Each structure stands twice: as structure tokens, then as C-alpha cells.
Amino acid sequence: MNATVRDTPAAGPTPAGTVADAGATMLEVSGVQVRFGDQPVLHGIDLSVQTGTTTAIVGPSGSGKTSLLRVIAGFLVPERGAVRLHGADVTAVPAHRRSIGLVAQDGALFPHLDVAGNIAFGLPRGTPRRERQRRVADLLELVSLTGDHAARRPDQLSGGQRQRVALARALARQPEMILLDEPFSALDAGLRESTRQAIREILHVTGTTTILVTHDQDEALSFADQVAVLKDGRLRQIGAPEEVYTRPCDVETAQFLGDAVLLPGELISQLPYPLGAVHPDHQSGQTRTAWDAATALGSVNVELVCPNLDSAHGTVRGATGQVMLRPEQITLSDHGVAATVLSSQYFGHDTTALVKLEGVASPLRLRRLNAVPLAPGTQVQLTVEGAGVFYPAFSKCQSCSAGPASVRISSRPEGDALVGAHRE
């Protein structure tokens, strides 16, 4: 379904004002709450989207992401909260009066119309015939469906082509924003990746502000400028893809966004100033610190994910919790911690291996690029590259809406590998 949009000059598919307004806030969702009967679905959602950017709302089934999309589109009025476009309150404005286009999961093309007819359907009523033909031709070229594609029916197209037609139809009215409701989920793996890349490039060319709803973590990280992680109707974390992946705000978010290696850890020493000192991050407004943590992989530099850890407990030396690493951070070395390979899987572009570490109950997963599989029983030595994230056992961070700030630190294999109890 396409929304009614403002009257713009018929000069192609690029939305008017995109360049001039780039960086300004287009969409602001404030305190949105939704309830179906007695069942709460969204709990006080706050989300800001800048003009010309792409935001991915990612979460498991039942997280509330589709309900949030419906609120933004105008199909659902929230119980509380507000939706603003360019500062104007549109909470009660119906979908057809918002400058928003929608691409559904299956494309929702009309089977009795050819490609040109489907795209033309998205144009404003009363568009002159010659202008209609020109706009359709421009959009067909934009989505790379020229030649005889215009006369084909939807059932004569591949899944990826149907999604490009749906996007062209949504762009026909030059909306200020496009909503993508899991548009790639029905495609096979190879087609999904190529279609995703093609649509991303199209949206980049047009400068259209975009919100993608997906349950696919890889899709969210690779497609968007900003990722919003939704779980149980709450936004757990919002930030750049590399931010939410490398510094997830809690263990559940870390595990949802990819393979996470979790090790018991104890904070043993604070890093020298400025990394070790408690200081505010001017971008997120949070306090961040960096420490060495004792783990079964040796001494690992970590960032404290909880911004209130120091102020709430006076000191953190000796605090216990979990250290989160990504599998690609664990590497083979000639001078690391001994481990035994349990199994290995070859995927072409990379190889994963499960290894057993002394003193750790669960096997660890590591990922190696362009590597041959390791035979079970192989003895290896492991070190850690980059920084981990520390989640304290006695505190659960509730305020990291943007995640902890970026800290560039390294890790060292030396140090006590034993994890002690929390010392008061």
C-alpha cells in the first residue's frame, strides 16, 4: 500500500529536499505504547531517524517490530506516545495522508497487471498519460528492469524482480520515507543477498529515508546505517551496526546479534588514563571505563558495559561477571592458552571450530578466514585480539540505549587465567 504524499515536481524518483535536509531529524517516535487487549506489545518506544539514512529494526518473532512499523506507517494508533514527521505530530493521521511508502514481505503486486501497470498504480491519480509513461520508464531504469520486463506479469518474474517492482511502485509517489517489511525473507539465500544489495543501492541513489524491519541479524547489520534491537516490546539498543555488534548492551543482545563467546571473568586492574579513568563519552553521554579481566584465555582488556558500575559500587576491582568476545577475536598463536579442537566446519569463506579449554565447561567457538578445517584432537594455542565487553554479575545495565562508547584497546595473553570470587 502506498501513502499519499506531498505534491513534488515530476523530475524523477528522487524525493525533493533530500540533500538540503540531510542530517535533520525526519521521524521521531516518543514514548509509544501499544496494547492488544491485556497484552502489552510496545513499552515506551523512543526512536529517532535522520533524513536520508537507513534504520533497521531487528528482533525475534513476537518482539513487536511489526507493530512498531504499523504505528510509523499510520495503520495503528498507539495507546500512548507520539509519532512526528519533520516535527509535526502525525500520531492520529491515517496512512494514506502520510508521505510514506511501504514494501510488503511478498511485494503485494497485482497479478492481473503487468510490471508497468503495477508501477503506474503508485502514481498520483490524474497524472497525465505522457508523464505517467515517462515516470514508469524512469522507475524501470532505476530498478534495472528495462526492455521487455515492462510487459511481464508478476508470475513471470523472479522473487528478486518482484521486490524491485514493489519498490518502484512505492517510490512512484516520491515518498519521504520507505518502510520495508521483511522484503527479502521469502527469497533463497543467493537471491536474497543480491536483491538486498540492489535495493540498498537504489535507495542510496534516491536518498530516500528507509526503515527496514527484519529478524535477520546479518541483514540488519549489512543494510542499515543505524540498528535498533527490539526485544519483548522494548528497544534494547540503538546504534551504528559496528557499535551494537562489538559492544552489545547485555548478554541477550550479544547472543541475538551473532555468535557470542561468554567466559567467566574478574576485573583485576584498571587501564592507564585516559582509557582506564572514568570519563564521559560526549556522543552517548555515558560513562565508560576499560579494565583488564582475568579469564580462562588469560588477561583480556574489556570495556565496562554498565555506565553506573563505578558510582553504584565504589570500586569494581574484583568484580565478577561475564566477558563477551566474538568468535573471530579468538585466534591461533604460538604462545597462547592451550586448547583442544573438538570439531571443525568448513564454509568456504571461513572455517569455524569448537575447542575445549581447561577449566571451562562449554566449548568455545572460533572463526578463521580462508582456513582449512582442524582435525578433532588437534592441540592449539589461543589468544584474543581486540577488546571484550564485561557484564557484571551483580548488575544489569538498563540505561545503555546507545550502547557503551567506543574504546580502542588490545588484549594480552599473559596474566592469571583463573577467575576468582567477588571480593568485598
C-alpha positions as CSV (number, residue, x, y, z in Angstrom):
1,M,0.0,0.0,0.0
2,N,1.3,3.5,-0.9
3,A,0.8,6.6,1.2
4,T,-0.5,9.9,-0.2
5,V,2.5,12.3,-0.4
6,R,3.1,15.9,-0.9
7,D,3.0,17.5,-4.4
8,T,6.5,17.4,-5.9
9,P,7.9,18.4,-9.3
10,A,7.8,15.4,-11.7
11,A,11.5,15.2,-12.2
12,G,12.3,11.6,-11.5
13,P,12.2,9.4,-8.4
14,T,14.5,11.4,-6.1
15,P,12.5,12.9,-3.2
16,A,12.5,16.6,-3.0
17,G,14.5,18.2,-0.3
18,T,16.6,15.1,0.5
19,V,20.0,16.8,0.0
20,A,19.1,20.0,1.8
21,D,17.6,18.3,4.7
22,A,20.2,15.6,5.1
23,G,21.1,15.1,8.8
24,A,17.9,16.6,10.1
25,T,15.5,14.5,12.1
26,M,12.7,13.2,9.9
27,L,11.0,10.8,12.2
28,E,10.6,10.9,15.9
29,V,8.8,8.2,17.9
30,S,8.3,9.2,21.5
31,G,7.1,7.1,24.4
32,V,4.9,4.8,22.1
33,Q,3.0,2.2,23.9
34,V,0.7,-0.4,22.3
35,R,-1.5,-2.9,24.0
36,F,-3.7,-5.6,22.4
37,G,-6.4,-6.3,25.0
38,D,-4.5,-7.1,28.2
39,Q,-1.3,-7.9,26.4
40,P,1.3,-5.1,26.2
41,V,3.2,-5.1,22.9
42,L,5.3,-2.0,22.9
43,H,6.7,-0.4,26.0
44,G,7.6,3.3,25.8
45,I,9.5,3.2,22.4
46,D,11.7,6.1,21.6
47,L,13.3,6.2,18.2
48,S,14.8,9.0,16.0
49,V,15.6,8.6,12.3
50,Q,17.6,11.2,10.4
51,T,16.8,12.3,6.8
52,G,18.4,10.2,4.1
53,T,19.5,7.4,6.4
54,T,18.6,3.7,6.7
55,T,17.4,2.2,10.0
56,A,17.0,-1.5,10.6
57,I,14.6,-2.6,13.4
58,V,15.7,-6.1,14.2
59,G,14.2,-8.6,16.7
60,P,13.0,-12.1,17.1
61,S,9.4,-13.2,16.4
62,G,7.0,-11.6,18.8
63,S,9.3,-8.7,19.7
64,G,6.9,-6.0,18.5
65,K,8.7,-4.9,15.4
66,T,5.8,-5.2,13.0
67,S,3.5,-3.4,15.5
68,L,6.1,-0.6,15.6
69,L,6.2,-0.5,11.8
70,R,2.4,-0.2,11.7
71,V,2.5,2.7,14.1
72,I,5.0,4.5,12.0
73,A,3.0,3.8,8.8
74,G,-0.2,5.0,10.3
75,F,-2.1,1.7,10.3
76,L,-2.1,1.5,14.1
77,V,-2.7,4.4,16.6
78,P,-0.7,3.8,19.8
79,E,-2.3,3.9,23.3
80,R,0.3,6.4,24.4
81,G,3.1,8.4,22.9
82,A,3.5,10.3,19.7
83,V,4.9,10.0,16.1
84,R,6.3,13.1,14.5
85,L,7.4,13.7,10.9
86,H,9.6,16.8,10.5
87,G,8.4,17.9,13.9
88,A,4.6,17.7,13.1
89,D,2.5,15.3,15.2
90,V,1.0,12.7,12.9
91,T,0.0,10.2,15.5
92,A,-3.6,10.2,14.5
93,V,-3.0,10.9,10.8
94,P,-4.1,7.9,8.7
95,A,-1.6,6.1,6.5
96,H,-2.9,7.5,3.2
97,R,-2.1,11.0,4.4
98,R,1.5,10.4,5.4
99,S,4.3,10.7,2.9
100,I,5.4,7.1,3.5
101,G,5.7,4.2,1.1
102,L,5.6,0.5,2.0
103,V,7.1,-2.6,0.5
104,A,5.5,-5.7,1.9
105,Q,7.1,-9.1,2.5
106,D,5.7,-10.6,-0.6
107,G,5.7,-7.5,-2.7
108,A,1.8,-7.4,-2.9
109,L,1.8,-6.9,-6.7
110,F,-1.4,-7.1,-8.6
111,P,-1.4,-10.4,-10.6
112,H,-3.6,-9.1,-13.3
113,L,-1.4,-6.1,-14.1
114,D,2.0,-6.2,-15.9
115,V,5.1,-4.6,-14.4
116,A,4.4,-1.2,-16.0
117,G,0.8,-1.3,-14.7
118,N,1.9,-2.2,-11.2
119,I,4.3,0.7,-11.1
120,A,1.9,3.2,-12.6
121,F,-0.7,2.3,-10.0
122,G,1.6,4.0,-7.5
123,L,1.5,7.3,-9.3
124,P,-0.9,10.1,-8.1
125,R,-4.4,9.9,-9.6
126,G,-4.8,12.2,-12.6
127,T,-1.2,12.1,-13.7
128,P,-1.2,12.9,-17.5
129,R,-0.6,9.9,-19.8
130,R,2.7,11.1,-21.2
131,E,4.0,12.0,-17.8
132,R,2.8,8.6,-16.5
133,Q,4.8,6.8,-19.2
134,R,7.9,8.8,-18.6
135,R,7.8,8.2,-14.8
136,V,7.3,4.5,-15.3
137,A,10.2,4.4,-17.7
138,D,12.4,6.3,-15.2
139,L,11.5,3.9,-12.4
140,L,12.0,0.8,-14.6
141,E,15.5,2.1,-15.4
142,L,16.1,2.9,-11.7
143,V,15.4,-0.7,-10.6
144,S,17.1,-2.2,-13.7
145,L,14.0,-3.8,-15.3
146,T,14.2,-2.3,-18.8
147,G,13.4,-4.0,-22.1
148,D,10.6,-6.5,-22.2
149,H,10.2,-6.6,-18.4
150,A,7.6,-3.8,-18.5
151,A,5.1,-6.1,-20.2
152,R,5.7,-9.1,-18.0
153,R,3.2,-10.3,-15.4
154,P,4.3,-10.8,-11.8
155,D,4.3,-14.6,-12.2
156,Q,6.8,-14.3,-15.0
157,L,9.4,-12.6,-12.7
158,S,11.9,-13.9,-10.2
159,G,11.3,-13.2,-6.5
160,G,14.0,-10.5,-6.6
161,Q,12.5,-8.8,-9.6
162,R,9.1,-8.8,-8.0
163,Q,10.6,-7.0,-5.0
164,R,12.2,-4.4,-7.2
165,V,8.9,-3.8,-8.9
166,A,7.3,-3.3,-5.5
167,L,10.0,-0.8,-4.6
168,A,9.5,1.1,-7.8
169,R,5.8,1.3,-7.1
170,A,6.4,2.6,-3.6
171,L,8.8,5.2,-5.0
172,A,6.4,6.3,-7.7
173,R,4.8,9.0,-5.5
174,Q,8.2,10.2,-4.3
175,P,7.6,9.5,-0.6
176,E,9.8,11.0,2.0
177,M,10.2,7.6,3.7
178,I,10.1,3.9,2.7
179,L,9.2,1.1,5.1
180,L,10.4,-2.3,4.2
181,D,8.6,-5.1,6.0
182,E,10.9,-8.1,5.8
183,P,11.0,-7.8,2.0
184,F,13.8,-10.4,1.5
185,S,12.7,-13.2,3.8
186,A,10.9,-15.2,1.1
187,L,13.9,-15.3,-1.2
188,D,16.6,-18.0,-1.3
189,A,20.0,-17.2,0.2
190,G,21.8,-16.2,-3.0
191,L,18.9,-14.2,-4.4
192,R,18.3,-12.6,-1.0
193,E,21.8,-11.1,-0.9
194,S,21.9,-9.8,-4.4
195,T,18.4,-8.3,-4.1
196,R,19.3,-6.7,-0.8
197,Q,22.4,-5.1,-2.3
198,A,20.4,-3.9,-5.4
199,I,17.7,-2.3,-3.3
200,R,20.2,-0.7,-0.9
201,E,21.9,0.9,-3.9
202,I,18.6,2.1,-5.3
203,L,17.7,3.7,-2.0
204,H,21.1,5.3,-1.8
205,V,20.7,6.8,-5.2
206,T,17.3,8.2,-4.4
207,G,18.4,9.4,-1.0
208,T,15.1,8.0,0.5
209,T,14.9,7.7,4.2
210,T,14.3,4.0,4.9
211,I,13.2,1.8,7.8
212,L,13.8,-2.0,7.4
213,V,12.0,-4.5,9.7
214,T,13.8,-7.8,9.9
215,H,14.5,-10.8,12.1
216,D,17.8,-11.4,10.2
217,Q,20.8,-10.1,12.2
218,D,23.2,-10.2,9.2
219,E,20.6,-8.3,7.1
220,A,20.2,-5.6,9.7
221,L,24.0,-5.1,10.2
222,S,24.8,-5.1,6.4
223,F,21.9,-3.0,5.2
224,A,21.5,-0.1,7.7
225,D,23.2,3.0,9.0
226,Q,21.5,2.5,12.3
227,V,20.3,-0.7,14.0
228,A,17.6,-0.8,16.7
229,V,17.4,-4.0,18.6
230,L,13.9,-4.8,19.8
231,K,13.0,-7.5,22.3
232,D,9.8,-8.1,24.3
233,G,8.4,-4.8,23.1
234,R,11.4,-2.8,24.3
235,L,14.3,-1.2,22.4
236,R,17.3,-2.8,24.0
237,Q,20.0,-0.9,22.0
238,I,20.3,1.7,19.2
239,G,23.5,2.5,17.4
240,A,25.7,2.0,14.3
241,P,26.0,-1.6,13.1
242,E,29.6,-1.9,14.3
243,E,28.6,-0.4,17.7
244,V,25.8,-2.8,18.5
245,Y,27.8,-5.8,17.3
246,T,31.1,-5.1,19.1
247,R,29.5,-3.5,22.2
248,P,26.1,-5.0,22.8
249,C,24.4,-3.6,25.9
250,D,23.6,-7.0,27.5
251,V,24.2,-10.7,27.1
252,E,20.9,-11.4,25.4
253,T,21.6,-8.7,22.8
254,A,25.1,-10.1,22.3
255,Q,23.8,-13.6,21.6
256,F,21.0,-12.4,19.3
257,L,23.3,-10.3,17.1
258,G,25.7,-13.2,16.3
259,D,27.8,-15.9,17.9
260,A,29.0,-14.8,21.3
261,V,31.8,-16.4,23.3
262,L,31.0,-15.9,27.0
263,L,33.7,-16.5,29.6
264,P,33.6,-16.0,33.4
265,G,35.8,-13.1,34.2
266,E,37.1,-11.0,37.1
267,L,38.3,-7.4,36.8
268,I,41.9,-7.2,38.0
269,S,43.4,-3.8,37.0
270,Q,42.3,-0.6,35.5
271,L,44.0,0.6,32.4
272,P,46.0,3.8,32.5
273,Y,44.4,7.2,31.7
274,P,42.6,8.1,29.6
275,L,41.2,4.6,28.8
276,G,41.2,3.4,32.4
277,A,39.7,6.5,34.0
278,V,36.0,7.0,34.4
279,H,35.1,9.8,32.0
280,P,32.0,10.7,30.0
281,D,31.6,9.9,26.4
282,H,30.4,13.1,24.7
283,Q,28.5,11.3,21.9
284,S,26.5,8.9,24.1
285,G,26.6,10.9,27.3
286,Q,27.6,7.7,29.2
287,T,30.5,7.0,31.5
288,R,33.0,4.4,30.2
289,T,36.0,2.6,31.7
290,A,38.4,0.0,30.5
291,W,40.0,-2.8,32.6
292,D,42.0,-6.0,32.4
293,A,39.9,-9.0,33.2
294,A,41.2,-12.4,34.2
295,T,39.6,-15.2,32.1
296,A,40.4,-18.7,31.1
297,L,42.0,-17.2,28.0
298,G,44.4,-15.1,30.1
299,S,44.2,-11.4,30.7
300,V,41.8,-9.7,28.3
301,N,41.2,-6.0,28.0
302,V,37.5,-5.3,28.4
303,E,35.1,-2.3,28.4
304,L,32.6,-2.0,31.1
305,V,29.1,-2.1,29.6
306,C,27.3,-0.8,32.7
307,P,27.7,3.0,32.9
308,N,26.8,3.0,36.6
309,L,29.1,0.3,37.7
310,D,31.7,2.5,39.5
311,S,29.3,5.0,41.0
312,A,27.0,2.3,42.3
313,H,29.7,0.1,44.0
314,G,32.6,2.5,44.7
315,T,35.2,0.2,43.2
316,V,35.0,-2.6,40.6
317,R,38.3,-4.3,41.2
318,G,37.5,-7.9,42.0
319,A,34.0,-7.7,40.5
320,T,33.0,-10.9,38.7
321,G,30.8,-11.4,35.7
322,Q,31.0,-12.5,32.0
323,V,33.4,-11.4,29.3
324,M,31.9,-11.4,25.8
325,L,34.1,-12.0,22.8
326,R,33.2,-12.7,19.1
327,P,34.5,-15.9,17.6
328,E,36.7,-14.0,15.1
329,Q,38.5,-12.4,18.0
330,I,39.9,-15.8,19.2
331,T,43.0,-16.6,17.1
332,L,45.6,-19.3,16.9
333,S,49.0,-18.4,18.3
334,D,52.4,-19.9,19.2
335,H,52.3,-18.5,22.7
336,G,48.7,-18.6,23.9
337,V,46.5,-20.7,26.1
338,A,46.3,-24.4,25.3
339,A,43.1,-25.9,23.9
340,T,41.9,-29.0,22.1
341,V,39.9,-29.0,18.9
342,L,36.6,-30.9,19.2
343,S,35.2,-30.3,15.8
344,S,35.5,-28.1,12.7
345,Q,33.2,-26.9,9.9
346,Y,34.3,-25.6,6.5
347,F,32.1,-22.9,4.9
348,G,34.4,-21.8,2.0
349,H,34.8,-18.2,3.1
350,D,35.6,-19.2,6.6
351,T,36.0,-22.2,9.0
352,T,34.6,-22.5,12.4
353,A,35.9,-24.7,15.2
354,L,34.7,-25.8,18.6
355,V,37.6,-26.0,21.1
356,K,37.8,-27.3,24.7
357,L,39.6,-25.0,27.1
358,E,40.8,-26.3,30.5
359,G,38.5,-25.1,33.3
360,V,35.7,-24.0,31.0
361,A,32.6,-26.2,30.9
362,S,31.3,-25.2,27.5
363,P,33.3,-25.4,24.3
364,L,34.4,-22.2,22.6
365,R,33.7,-21.3,19.0
366,L,36.3,-19.6,16.9
367,R,36.1,-18.4,13.3
368,R,39.0,-18.4,10.9
369,L,39.0,-16.8,7.4
370,N,40.3,-18.8,4.4
371,A,41.5,-21.6,6.7
372,V,41.4,-25.4,6.3
373,P,39.5,-27.4,8.9
374,L,41.3,-28.5,12.0
375,A,41.2,-32.2,12.8
376,P,39.5,-33.2,16.1
377,G,42.0,-33.7,18.8
378,T,44.4,-31.1,17.4
379,Q,46.2,-29.2,20.2
380,V,46.2,-25.4,19.6
381,Q,47.1,-22.3,21.5
382,L,44.7,-19.4,21.6
383,T,45.0,-15.6,22.1
384,V,42.5,-12.8,21.9
385,E,42.5,-9.9,19.5
386,G,40.8,-6.6,20.3
387,A,38.6,-5.8,23.3
388,G,35.9,-7.7,25.0
389,V,32.8,-6.5,26.9
390,F,32.3,-7.1,30.6
391,Y,28.9,-7.8,32.0
392,P,28.9,-7.7,35.8
393,A,27.2,-10.5,37.7
394,F,25.5,-8.1,40.2
395,S,24.1,-5.5,37.8
396,K,22.1,-5.4,34.7
397,C,22.5,-2.3,32.6
398,Q,19.1,-0.7,31.9
399,S,20.3,2.7,30.5
400,C,22.5,1.9,27.6
401,S,20.1,2.9,24.8
402,A,23.1,3.7,22.5
403,G,25.5,1.1,23.9
404,P,28.8,1.8,25.6
405,A,31.2,4.2,23.9
406,S,34.0,3.1,21.6
407,V,37.3,2.2,23.2
408,R,40.3,1.1,21.2
409,I,42.2,-1.3,23.3
410,S,44.2,-4.5,22.8
411,S,44.4,-7.7,24.8
412,R,47.4,-9.6,26.2
413,P,47.7,-13.4,26.6
414,E,49.6,-13.2,29.8
415,G,48.0,-12.9,33.3
416,D,46.1,-15.0,35.7
417,A,43.7,-17.4,33.8
418,L,41.8,-18.2,37.0
419,V,38.6,-16.4,37.8
420,G,38.2,-15.6,41.5
421,A,35.2,-14.9,43.6
422,H,33.9,-11.3,44.1
423,R,36.0,-9.7,46.8
424,E,34.2,-7.1,49.0
